[in-house]
């Protein structure tokens, strides 16, 4: 799990825009499911052994609908959103 202070300074390497940190995954269940979301690029970055894999070419590309759903879920969970 990333310290919140560290998560707030991370940006997407492609867009240089802030990321949304899901520390326990989309379902808010397990730290092993943690990921970072770049709404601007619609990229989902996974973690490997607790370290964010911030390589755009290895990130999961999401549809507009999937990105919107994750942003809505982040809001429900009270996660820090960009902007």
N, C-alpha and C positions, 0 to 999 in steps of 0.2 A: 504494500500500500504506500502510495506517495504521500508525503506530508502536504497538507493543503497549501502551505506557503510556496512549495515547489511547483505544485500543479498550477497555481495562478500565474506563474511566469512562463510556462510552456506555451509555445505557439506552433502552428502547423508549419512544417518546413517548406511546403509548397506555396501557401498563401500569406504566411506570416501573421495570420489571424489567431485570436485566442481559441483555446480548446475547451470542451466541456469534459470534465473528468467524472466518469461513472466508477467510483471506487469499489462497488460491489456488483457490478454488472447492471444490465437493464432491469432485471427482476429484483435487484437490491438484496441478493441472497448470499453471494459468496465472493470474497476478494479474488479468488482465482478467475472470476469472470470480468474483472476490471478492464476498462478500455477508455480511450480518449476519442472524442468526436470533434471533427472540424466541420461545422455547419457550412462554412463558406465553400469548401472544396467537396463536401459530401463524402468525407473519408472517415473510416473507423480504424483507429490504430490499436492494435492488440498489445498485450504485455507478454514478455518472455522472461520467466524467472523473476518477476517483480519489476522488470525494467521496461519502459515504454519503447516499442519498436517504431520509431518515428521515421520510417522510410516510406515515402509516398508510393513507390512502386510495389511495396508489399502490403499496403493498407487495403482494406475492403472498400470498394466504391459502392455508394448507396444511391438509391433512387431519391427523388425529391420527397416522395411520400414516406419512405423509411426514415429519412433525415427529420422530417416534420414530426413523425411519431416519436422519435428519440428525443427531440427537443421538448415535446409535450410531456414525455415521461420524466425528463430531467426536471421540468418545472414541478411536476407532482411530487418528486422526491426532494425538492428544495435544493437542488444542486445549483451551483453558481453558473449563470449563463452569460455569454458574451454580450457586450453592449450595454 
